[in-house]
Amino acid sequence: MHLINYISVLLLMVSSSCTQTKLIKTEPPEWTKTAAIYEIMPKQFTPQHNLKGITQELARLRNQYVSAISILPIFTTLDINNAYNPGDPYACSEFLTIDPALGTDHDFKTLIDSAHHFNIKVLLEFNLTYTTPNHPWRKEYPEFYKSSQAKNDTAFNQDYIRFNLEHKTLQKKLIHILEHWMKDFPLDGFVLMNADQFPESFLNLLGSKINSKKFYLVSGSNTPEFVERGYFDSYFNYDLYHLFIKMVDNTCTSQDFKSLMEINEKATFKNASILFNQNALLNNKDGTETQRFYGFYKLCSVLSILTGGIPMIMNGQEEPMFDRINPYSNQAIVFNKFFSRDFFRSLFIHRVDNPAIQSIQDNLPVIISDATHVLAFERKHGEASIVVMANLTNQVQSFTLKNDYIQRLEFFTRALTNFEKNKSYTLNPYQYIVLTNIK
């Protein structure tokens, strides 16, 4: 009798465990191994200010070796008489239809089909944590929001437009929104901003309903733990960006980068985070890369592309941008100089040609110098190699290497160079040297 009861309890436990959400950590899609992502602000990207304008630029982007585009929300927003989040491209007043000013469903499908023709993947960005104050749900479902109080004294209450993400009905509606875009359009993935605000219950629902081996799901927050738990394939790596900020005042060291590399090394899937020195959120908050990192913005791009992860740049960086893109205005980006186009193009091509800098498991960076203010590392895959030496400060720095690098091509000058171990070398302020053995 006791044995029967014991077996019954075991069966009940097994049955109960089977009903729980079990997420299997899957490797990011194959195409991400050589991906170079280009983030697009659809209203400012072209003089047409619409989806057709993006379609017309795809050939140019492919020539730049962009292999994926990430498009900011294409839904209707509210700028006039919006005291809560005016000009915020992520604040939407509707999630299921395309802003008529940007185009039609047909225009979006044409854009995606054209991108796929050029072998470019298409990601769509969302922020599912807040809306504009005139979203229909604000009146129809006030319980979806954190507060029904429009103002706190004289200040506008931001909780009036922020979702209560614990609400089960809201969670189902948000999942329905994502399923709608997956079903009606041949998209390759989503980028979900502010994902660090998602509660466990919504993450489980998201992982079970949306995440799949073929569909690329990205957290727009610095959440490596969400990737480890199988909710997302990748995440925005703001830790690297914060090191660039430290470089502004000369407080960044090679040890800071080593700590960052150790996080990547411990990850189940290495090199899966998205690296950048500029994106749309940073443009709105901090201005351009040239304003923040004056004199070394290209060094930041080199490290974003070569340190270990999936590189992303924002529309206009190929110019580069010396003025912030105004989210309150539809003024188009002026593309006429393209001073940095070949810089990015050459690095993106090399990412395809050199497996040492692809997003795979066995090419993690190894520090090759003990210098404090010079970051020197090598990444290898088989015989393929890339070596980066970078001065992290605005002062001349000396360093030595632990290995010999003889008859290596300097990537940008294409000059054959020799670097010997234990020999002293110097780098000028923010100078960088990249060596490759892949022609």
C-alpha positions as CSV (number, residue, x, y, z in Angstrom):
1,M,0.0,0.0,0.0
2,H,2.8,2.4,0.9
3,L,4.5,1.5,-2.4
4,I,1.4,2.3,-4.3
5,N,1.1,5.7,-2.6
6,Y,4.8,6.4,-3.2
7,I,4.4,5.7,-6.9
8,S,1.3,7.8,-7.1
9,V,3.2,10.7,-5.6
10,L,6.0,10.3,-8.1
11,L,3.5,10.2,-11.0
12,L,1.9,13.4,-9.7
13,M,5.3,15.1,-9.4
14,V,6.2,14.1,-13.0
15,S,2.8,15.2,-14.3
16,S,3.1,18.5,-12.5
17,S,6.6,19.2,-13.8
18,C,5.5,18.5,-17.3
19,T,3.0,21.4,-17.2
20,Q,5.7,23.9,-16.3
21,T,7.3,26.0,-19.0
22,K,10.6,24.5,-20.0
23,L,12.8,26.6,-22.2
24,I,15.6,25.0,-24.1
25,K,18.6,27.2,-24.7
26,T,19.2,27.2,-28.5
27,E,22.1,28.7,-30.4
28,P,21.3,31.9,-32.2
29,P,20.4,31.5,-35.9
30,E,23.3,30.5,-38.2
31,W,23.2,33.8,-40.1
32,T,24.2,35.7,-37.0
33,K,27.7,34.2,-37.1
34,T,28.7,36.7,-39.8
35,A,26.0,39.3,-39.2
36,A,26.5,43.0,-39.4
37,I,23.3,44.8,-38.2
38,Y,22.3,48.3,-39.3
39,E,19.7,50.1,-37.2
40,I,17.2,52.3,-39.1
41,M,15.0,55.2,-38.0
42,P,12.4,55.0,-40.7
43,K,11.1,58.6,-40.5
44,Q,14.6,60.1,-40.7
45,F,16.5,57.6,-42.9
46,T,15.6,59.0,-46.4
47,P,14.0,62.1,-47.9
48,Q,10.9,60.1,-48.6
49,H,10.5,59.5,-44.8
50,N,8.8,56.1,-45.5
51,L,9.2,52.4,-46.1
52,K,9.6,52.8,-49.8
53,G,12.6,55.0,-49.1
54,I,14.2,52.2,-47.1
55,T,13.6,49.7,-49.9
56,Q,15.4,52.0,-52.3
57,E,18.5,52.0,-50.1
58,L,18.9,48.3,-49.7
59,A,21.3,47.9,-52.6
60,R,23.6,50.5,-51.0
61,L,23.4,48.8,-47.6
62,R,24.2,45.4,-49.1
63,N,27.2,46.9,-50.9
64,Q,28.3,48.1,-47.5
65,Y,28.1,44.4,-46.4
66,V,25.2,45.0,-44.1
67,S,23.5,41.6,-43.6
68,A,20.6,42.6,-41.3
69,I,18.5,45.8,-40.7
70,S,16.8,46.6,-37.4
71,I,13.9,49.0,-38.0
72,L,12.5,51.2,-35.2
73,P,8.7,50.9,-34.6
74,I,6.7,51.6,-37.7
75,F,3.5,52.2,-35.8
76,T,1.6,55.5,-35.2
77,T,3.1,57.8,-32.6
78,L,1.9,61.0,-31.0
79,D,4.0,64.1,-31.0
80,I,1.5,67.0,-30.8
81,N,0.1,67.7,-27.3
82,N,2.0,64.8,-25.9
83,A,3.5,65.9,-22.6
84,Y,4.6,62.4,-21.6
85,N,7.0,61.2,-24.3
86,P,7.0,63.6,-27.2
87,G,9.2,62.6,-30.1
88,D,9.9,59.2,-28.6
89,P,10.0,56.8,-31.6
90,Y,9.2,53.9,-29.3
91,A,6.1,55.4,-27.8
92,C,3.2,54.1,-29.9
93,S,-0.5,54.8,-30.0
94,E,-1.3,51.6,-31.9
95,F,0.6,48.3,-32.2
96,L,-1.2,46.4,-35.0
97,T,-1.1,48.7,-38.0
98,I,1.5,50.6,-39.8
99,D,1.6,54.4,-39.6
100,P,0.0,55.6,-42.8
101,A,2.7,58.3,-43.1
102,L,5.3,55.4,-43.4
103,G,3.3,53.3,-45.9
104,T,1.1,50.3,-46.2
105,D,1.2,46.6,-45.4
106,H,2.1,46.1,-49.1
107,D,5.0,48.5,-48.8
108,F,6.4,46.7,-45.7
109,K,6.1,43.3,-47.4
110,T,7.9,44.7,-50.4
111,L,10.6,46.0,-48.2
112,I,11.1,42.6,-46.5
113,D,11.0,40.7,-49.8
114,S,13.5,43.1,-51.4
115,A,15.8,42.8,-48.3
116,H,15.7,39.0,-48.6
117,H,16.5,39.3,-52.3
118,F,19.7,41.0,-51.2
119,N,20.3,38.4,-48.4
120,I,19.5,41.0,-45.7
121,K,17.5,39.9,-42.7
122,V,14.8,42.2,-41.3
123,L,14.2,42.8,-37.6
124,L,11.4,44.9,-36.2
125,E,11.9,46.8,-32.9
126,F,9.2,47.2,-30.2
127,N,8.9,48.7,-26.8
128,L,6.2,46.8,-25.0
129,T,6.5,48.6,-21.7
130,Y,4.7,51.9,-22.4
131,T,2.5,53.7,-24.9
132,T,1.5,57.3,-25.8
133,P,-1.2,58.7,-23.6
134,N,-3.8,58.5,-26.4
135,H,-3.4,54.7,-26.9
136,P,-7.0,53.2,-27.0
137,W,-6.0,50.9,-24.1
138,R,-5.6,53.9,-21.8
139,K,-9.4,54.3,-21.8
140,E,-10.5,50.7,-22.6
141,Y,-8.2,48.9,-20.2
142,P,-7.0,51.4,-17.5
143,E,-6.0,48.3,-15.4
144,F,-3.2,47.6,-18.0
145,Y,-1.4,50.7,-16.7
146,K,0.5,51.3,-13.5
147,S,-1.5,54.4,-12.6
148,S,-4.7,56.1,-13.5
149,Q,-3.5,59.4,-12.1
150,A,-2.4,61.6,-15.1
151,K,-0.4,64.0,-12.9
152,N,1.5,64.0,-9.7
153,D,0.9,67.6,-8.4
154,T,2.1,69.6,-11.4
155,A,4.3,66.9,-13.0
156,F,3.0,64.4,-15.6
157,N,2.9,61.0,-14.1
158,Q,5.0,58.6,-16.2
159,D,3.2,55.6,-14.6
160,Y,0.1,56.8,-16.4
161,I,1.6,55.5,-19.7
162,R,3.6,52.6,-18.3
163,F,2.2,49.1,-18.5
164,N,1.6,46.9,-15.5
165,L,3.4,44.0,-17.0
166,E,2.2,41.6,-14.3
167,H,-1.4,41.8,-15.7
168,K,-2.1,38.4,-17.3
169,T,-4.6,39.8,-19.9
170,L,-2.2,42.4,-20.9
171,Q,0.6,39.8,-21.3
172,K,-1.7,37.8,-23.7
173,K,-2.5,40.9,-25.7
174,L,1.2,41.8,-26.1
175,I,2.0,38.2,-27.2
176,H,-0.9,38.5,-29.7
177,I,0.7,41.6,-31.1
178,L,4.0,39.8,-31.7
179,E,2.3,36.8,-33.2
180,H,0.4,39.1,-35.6
181,W,3.6,40.5,-37.0
182,M,5.1,37.1,-37.3
183,K,2.1,35.7,-39.0
184,D,1.4,38.5,-41.5
185,F,5.0,39.5,-42.4
186,P,8.0,37.3,-43.2
187,L,10.2,38.9,-40.6
188,D,13.4,37.4,-39.3
189,G,13.3,38.6,-35.7
190,F,12.2,41.1,-33.1
191,V,14.2,43.5,-30.8
192,L,12.3,44.1,-27.6
193,M,13.4,47.3,-25.8
194,N,13.3,47.6,-22.0
195,A,13.2,43.8,-21.7
196,D,14.8,44.1,-18.3
197,Q,11.4,45.2,-17.1
198,F,9.6,42.0,-18.1
199,P,8.4,39.9,-15.2
200,E,9.2,36.2,-15.0
201,S,5.6,35.3,-16.0
202,F,5.8,37.3,-19.2
203,L,9.3,36.0,-20.0
204,N,8.0,32.4,-19.8
205,L,5.1,33.3,-22.1
206,L,7.4,35.0,-24.5
207,G,9.9,32.2,-24.5
208,S,7.2,29.5,-25.1
209,K,5.2,31.5,-27.8
210,I,7.8,33.5,-29.7
211,N,11.3,32.2,-29.4
212,S,12.3,29.5,-31.9
213,K,15.4,28.2,-33.6
214,K,14.7,30.1,-36.8
215,F,13.3,33.4,-35.4
216,Y,15.8,35.8,-33.8
217,L,14.6,37.3,-30.6
218,V,16.8,40.1,-29.1
219,S,16.6,41.8,-25.7
220,G,17.2,45.5,-26.1
221,S,18.5,45.6,-22.5
222,N,21.7,44.5,-21.0
223,T,20.3,41.1,-19.9
224,P,22.8,38.2,-20.5
225,E,20.9,36.2,-17.9
226,F,17.8,36.2,-20.1
227,V,19.8,34.6,-22.9
228,E,21.2,32.0,-20.5
229,R,17.7,31.1,-19.4
230,G,16.6,30.7,-23.0
231,Y,14.2,33.6,-23.3
232,F,16.3,35.5,-25.9
233,D,18.9,34.7,-28.5
234,S,20.9,37.9,-28.0
235,Y,21.0,41.1,-25.9
236,F,22.3,44.7,-26.3
237,N,25.6,44.8,-24.5
238,Y,25.7,48.1,-22.7
239,D,28.7,47.0,-20.6
240,L,31.0,47.6,-23.6
241,Y,29.4,51.0,-24.2
242,H,30.1,51.9,-20.6
243,L,33.8,51.1,-21.1
244,F,33.8,53.6,-24.0
245,I,32.4,56.2,-21.6
246,K,35.3,55.5,-19.2
247,M,37.7,56.0,-22.0
248,V,36.5,59.7,-22.2
249,D,38.2,60.5,-18.9
250,N,41.1,58.0,-19.2
251,T,39.9,55.7,-16.4
252,C,39.4,52.6,-18.6
253,T,42.0,49.8,-18.3
254,S,42.7,46.6,-20.1
255,Q,41.4,44.8,-16.9
256,D,38.0,46.3,-17.5
257,F,37.9,44.7,-20.9
258,K,39.2,41.4,-19.5
259,S,36.3,41.4,-17.0
260,L,33.9,41.9,-19.9
261,M,35.5,39.1,-21.9
262,E,35.1,36.7,-18.9
263,I,31.4,37.2,-19.0
264,N,31.4,36.2,-22.7
265,E,33.6,33.2,-21.9
266,K,31.2,31.9,-19.2
267,A,28.1,32.2,-21.5
268,T,26.6,29.0,-22.9
269,F,26.7,30.6,-26.4
270,K,29.7,32.8,-26.8
271,N,29.8,36.0,-28.9
272,A,26.0,36.3,-28.9
273,S,25.6,39.8,-27.5
274,I,25.1,42.8,-29.8
275,L,27.9,45.3,-29.6
276,F,27.8,49.0,-30.6
277,N,28.9,52.5,-29.8
278,Q,25.8,54.2,-31.1
279,N,22.1,53.3,-31.4
280,A,18.8,55.1,-31.6
281,L,18.3,55.3,-27.8
282,L,21.8,56.7,-27.3
283,N,21.2,59.2,-30.1
284,N,18.1,60.4,-28.2
285,K,19.8,60.5,-24.9
286,D,23.5,61.3,-25.4
287,G,23.8,62.6,-29.0
288,T,26.2,61.3,-31.6
289,E,29.3,59.1,-31.4
290,T,31.5,61.9,-32.6
291,Q,30.2,64.2,-29.8
292,R,30.6,61.6,-27.0
293,F,33.9,60.0,-28.3
294,Y,35.5,62.9,-30.1
295,G,38.9,61.8,-31.4
296,F,38.3,58.1,-30.9
297,Y,34.9,57.2,-32.2
298,K,36.5,54.9,-34.8
299,L,38.4,53.1,-32.1
300,C,35.1,52.4,-30.4
301,S,33.7,51.0,-33.7
302,V,36.8,48.8,-34.1
303,L,36.3,47.3,-30.7
304,S,32.6,46.9,-31.2
305,I,33.2,44.8,-34.3
306,L,36.3,42.9,-33.2
307,T,36.0,42.2,-29.5
308,G,33.6,39.3,-29.7
309,G,29.9,39.6,-30.4
310,I,27.5,40.7,-33.2
311,P,28.2,44.3,-34.4
312,M,25.5,46.9,-34.9
313,I,25.8,50.4,-36.3
314,M,23.1,53.1,-36.6
315,N,22.0,54.8,-39.8
316,G,24.3,57.7,-40.5
317,Q,27.5,56.3,-38.9
318,E,28.9,55.8,-42.3
319,E,28.9,59.5,-42.8
320,P,29.7,59.9,-39.8
321,M,27.1,61.9,-37.9
322,F,28.3,65.1,-36.3
323,D,24.8,66.3,-35.3
324,R,22.2,64.3,-33.3
325,I,19.3,63.0,-35.3
326,N,16.4,65.0,-34.0
327,P,13.6,62.5,-33.0
328,Y,11.1,65.5,-32.9
329,S,11.7,66.2,-36.5
330,N,11.3,64.3,-39.8
331,Q,14.4,66.0,-41.2
332,A,16.2,63.4,-43.2
333,I,19.8,62.3,-42.7
334,V,22.0,63.9,-45.3
335,F,24.1,61.2,-46.9
336,N,26.7,62.9,-49.1
337,K,30.2,62.3,-47.8
338,F,30.3,58.6,-46.7
339,F,33.7,59.2,-45.1
340,S,33.4,56.1,-42.9
341,R,31.6,53.8,-45.4
342,D,34.7,52.0,-46.6
343,F,35.9,51.7,-43.0
344,F,32.8,49.8,-42.0
345,R,32.6,47.9,-45.3
346,S,36.1,46.5,-45.0
347,L,35.5,45.4,-41.4
348,F,32.2,43.7,-42.3
349,I,33.7,42.0,-45.3
350,H,36.5,40.7,-43.1
351,R,34.0,39.4,-40.6
352,V,32.7,37.2,-43.4
353,D,36.2,36.2,-44.6
354,N,38.0,35.7,-41.3
355,P,36.4,33.1,-38.9
356,A,38.6,34.5,-36.1
357,I,36.1,37.4,-35.8
358,Q,32.9,35.6,-36.4
359,S,30.3,34.9,-33.7
360,I,31.2,31.3,-33.0
361,Q,32.2,29.3,-29.9
362,D,35.9,28.8,-30.1
363,N,37.5,32.2,-31.1
364,L,37.3,34.1,-27.8
365,P,39.7,37.0,-27.3
366,V,42.9,36.3,-25.3
367,I,44.8,39.2,-23.7
368,I,48.4,39.3,-25.0
369,S,49.9,42.2,-23.1
370,D,50.1,43.2,-19.4
371,A,49.9,46.9,-20.1
372,T,47.3,48.7,-18.1
373,H,46.2,51.3,-20.6
374,V,46.8,49.4,-23.8
375,L,44.3,46.7,-24.8
376,A,46.0,44.0,-26.8
377,F,44.3,40.8,-27.6
378,E,44.2,38.0,-30.2
379,R,41.3,35.9,-31.5
380,K,41.9,32.7,-33.4
381,H,40.0,30.0,-35.2
382,G,42.2,27.3,-36.6
383,E,45.0,29.1,-38.5
384,A,42.9,32.3,-38.9
385,S,43.9,35.1,-36.5
386,I,43.1,38.8,-35.7
387,V,45.2,40.9,-33.4
388,V,44.1,44.2,-31.9
389,M,46.3,46.7,-30.1
390,A,44.6,49.9,-28.8
391,N,45.5,52.8,-26.6
392,L,42.6,53.4,-24.3
393,T,43.7,56.9,-23.3
394,N,44.6,60.4,-24.7
395,Q,48.2,60.0,-23.6
396,V,51.1,58.1,-25.4
397,Q,51.3,54.6,-23.9
398,S,54.1,51.9,-24.1
399,F,53.5,48.2,-24.1
400,T,55.0,44.8,-24.8
401,L,53.5,41.7,-26.3
402,K,53.6,38.1,-25.1
403,N,53.8,36.6,-28.6
404,D,55.6,37.2,-31.9
405,Y,53.5,38.4,-34.9
406,I,55.8,38.3,-37.9
407,Q,54.8,39.3,-41.4
408,R,51.3,40.2,-40.5
409,L,49.1,42.5,-42.6
410,E,48.1,45.7,-40.8
411,F,44.4,45.6,-41.7
412,F,43.8,49.2,-42.6
413,T,47.1,50.1,-44.3
414,R,47.7,46.6,-45.8
415,A,51.4,47.0,-44.9
416,L,53.4,43.9,-43.8
417,T,54.5,44.4,-40.2
418,N,56.5,42.6,-37.5
419,F,55.8,42.7,-33.8
420,E,58.2,40.8,-31.6
421,K,57.4,39.6,-28.1
422,N,58.9,41.4,-25.1
423,K,59.9,44.4,-27.3
424,S,58.6,47.8,-26.3
425,Y,56.2,49.6,-28.6
426,T,54.3,52.8,-28.2
427,L,50.8,53.9,-29.3
428,N,49.8,57.5,-29.7
429,P,46.6,58.8,-28.0
430,Y,43.7,56.4,-28.9
431,Q,45.7,54.9,-31.7
432,Y,44.9,51.4,-32.7
433,I,46.6,48.7,-34.9
434,V,44.8,45.6,-36.3
435,L,46.8,42.7,-37.6
436,T,45.4,39.9,-39.7
437,N,46.7,36.8,-41.5
438,I,43.8,36.6,-43.9
439,K,44.3,38.5,-47.1
